[in-house]
Amino acid sequence: MKISDLTYKVVAFAEIPDYDTDECVDWAMEMIFLGHETHSLLTLAGINKPTNYFEIAEYLPKVLESLKLKQMMGENAVLSYCSYYISKIAASENIRLNLAHVYKFCQATDYDRLVYDFYLLHWAWDDFDYGQEYTYYWENASKDNIESITVEIANKWIAKNEQFYIQHL
């Protein structure tokens, strides 16, 4: 059965600084529309927004367990959470916005090495936005190719971490 794309973010919520728990309600609604139905999932979908972080943090593990989904921790949480945004970059969906999400995550997690390339790509793109002709952040990048480089790196990241997707969800 199909799962919501938000699943990759939701299973990592405990490890993510400043996680927007309203997304957990959105995720629950999407999962119901996709045909999943457990008592705890229905209850989560019915929680009013804005949500209380502590209420969601206490309840979400029960929901995940009811769906036989594993809560991610450590490196697996980083891979899972960031894969949501990086897969959108790879599909050329709102590249700049999704890159900004990974960049902010990288900053918030003390420059996690698993997504550090996206941090550098964000700064390289900023250099070009500010009118610079050259960037020290990414070799051979230019204003004309920074978008395609970002998509290429996202596709390589997904290919490198493909085993994660198969094993964990």
For each residue, the residues with C-beta under 8 A, 3 or more apart:
1: 34 35 36
2: 34 35
3: 7 31 34 36 69 169
4: 7 27 30 31 34
5: 8 84 87
6: 9 10 23 26 27 30 84
7: 3 4 10 11 27 31 69 169
8: 5 11 12 80 81 83 84 87 169
9: 6 12 13 16 23 27 80 81 84
10: 6 7 13 23 24 27 60 64
11: 7 8 64 69 70 71 72 77 80 168 169
12: 8 9 15 16 71 72 76 77 78 80 81
13: 9 10 16 19 21 24 56 57 60 71
14: 57 71 73 77
15: 12 72 73 74 77 78 81
16: 9 12 13 19 77 81 105
17: 108 109
18: 108
19: 13 16 23 53
20: 23
21: 13 24 25 51 52 53 56 57
22: 25 26 49 50 51
23: 6 9 10 19 20 26 27
24: 10 13 21 27 28 44 51 56 60
25: 21 22 28 29 44 45 47 49 51
26: 6 22 23 29 30
27: 4 6 7 9 10 23 24 30 31
28: 24 25 31 32 41 42 44 45 63
29: 25 26 32 33 45
30: 4 6 26 27 33 34
31: 3 4 7 27 28 34 36 41 45 67
32: 28 29 35 36 37 41 42 45
33: 29 30
34: 1 2 3 4 30 31
35: 1 2 32
36: 1 3 31 32 41 67
37: 32 41 42
38: 41 42 63 66 67
39: 42 43 66
40: 43 44 59 62 63 66
41: 28 31 32 36 37 38 44 45 63 66 67
42: 28 32 37 38 39 45 46
43: 39 40 46 47 59 63
44: 24 25 28 40 41 47 56 59 60 63
45: 25 28 29 31 32 41 42
46: 42 43
47: 25 43 44 51 55 56
48: 51
49: 22 25
50: 22
51: 21 22 24 25 47 48 55 56
52: 21 55 56
53: 19 21 56 57
54: 57 58
55: 47 51 52 58 59
56: 13 21 24 44 47 51 52 53 59 60
57: 13 14 21 53 54 60
58: 54 55 61
59: 40 43 44 55 56 62 63
60: 10 13 24 44 56 57 63 64 71
61: 58 64 65 71
62: 40 59 65 66
63: 28 38 40 41 43 44 59 60 66 67
64: 10 11 60 61 67 69 70 71
65: 61 62 68 69
66: 38 39 40 41 62 63
67: 31 36 38 41 63 64
68: 65
69: 3 7 11 64 65 169
70: 11 64 168
71: 11 12 13 14 60 61 64
72: 11 12 15 76 77 79 80 81 168
73: 14 15 76 77
74: 15 77 78
75: 78 79 114
76: 12 72 73 79 80 164 168
77: 11 12 14 15 16 72 73 74 80 81
78: 12 15 74 75 81 82 109 112 114 115
79: 72 75 76 82 83 114 161 164
80: 8 9 11 12 72 76 77 83 84 164 168 169
81: 8 9 12 15 16 72 77 78 84 105
82: 78 79 85 86 102 105 114 115 118
83: 8 79 80 86 87 158 161 164 165
84: 5 6 8 9 80 81 87 88
85: 82 88 89 98 99 101 102 105
86: 82 83 89 90 98 102 115 118 154 157 158
87: 5 8 83 84 90 91 154 158
88: 84 85 91 93 94 98
89: 85 86 92 93 95 98 99 102 118 150 151 154
90: 86 87 151 154 155 157 158
91: 87 88
92: 89 95 151
93: 88 89 98
94: 88 97 98
95: 89 92 98 99 147 150 151
96: 99 100 125
97: 94 100 101
98: 85 86 88 89 93 94 95 101 102
99: 85 89 95 96 102 103 118 121 122 125 150
100: 96 97 103 104 122
101: 85 97 98 104 105
102: 82 85 86 89 98 99 105 106 115 118 119 122
103: 99 100 106 107 118 119 122
104: 100 101 107 108
105: 16 81 82 85 101 102 108 109 112 115
106: 102 103 109 111 112 115 116 118 119
107: 103 104 111 119
108: 17 18 104 105
109: 17 78 105 106 112
110:
111: 106 107 116 119
112: 78 105 106 109 115 116
113: 116
114: 75 78 79 82
115: 78 82 86 102 105 106 112 118 119
116: 106 111 112 113 119 120
117: 120 121 153 157
118: 82 86 89 99 102 103 106 115 121 122 150 153 154 157
119: 102 103 106 107 111 115 116 122 123
120: 116 117 123 124 137 138
121: 99 117 118 124 125 137 138 141 146 149 150 153
122: 99 100 102 103 118 119 125 126
123: 119 120 126 127 135 137
124: 120 121 127 128 135 137 138 141 146
125: 96 99 121 122 128 129 146 150
126: 122 123 129 130
127: 123 124 130 132 134 135 136 137
128: 124 125 131 132 135 141 142 143 146
129: 125 126
130: 126 127
131: 128
132: 127 128 135
133: 142 143
134: 127
135: 123 124 127 128 132 138 141
136: 127
137: 120 121 123 124 127 141
138: 120 121 124 135 141 146 149
139:
140: 145 149
141: 121 124 128 135 137 138 145 146 149
142: 128 133 145 146
143: 128 133 146
144:
145: 140 141 142 148 149
146: 121 124 125 128 138 141 142 143 149 150
147: 95 150 151
148: 145 151 152
149: 121 138 140 141 145 146 152 153
150: 89 95 99 118 121 125 146 147 153 154
151: 89 90 92 95 147 148 154 155
152: 148 149 155 156
153: 117 118 121 149 150 156 157
154: 86 87 89 90 118 150 151 157 158
155: 90 151 152 158 159
156: 152 153 159 160
157: 86 90 117 118 153 154 160 161
158: 83 86 87 90 154 155 161 162
159: 155 156 162
160: 156 157
161: 79 83 157 158 164 165
162: 158 159 165 166
163: 166 167
164: 76 79 80 83 161 167 168
165: 83 161 162 168 169
166: 162 163
167: 163 164
168: 11 70 72 76 80 164 165
169: 3 7 8 11 69 80 165
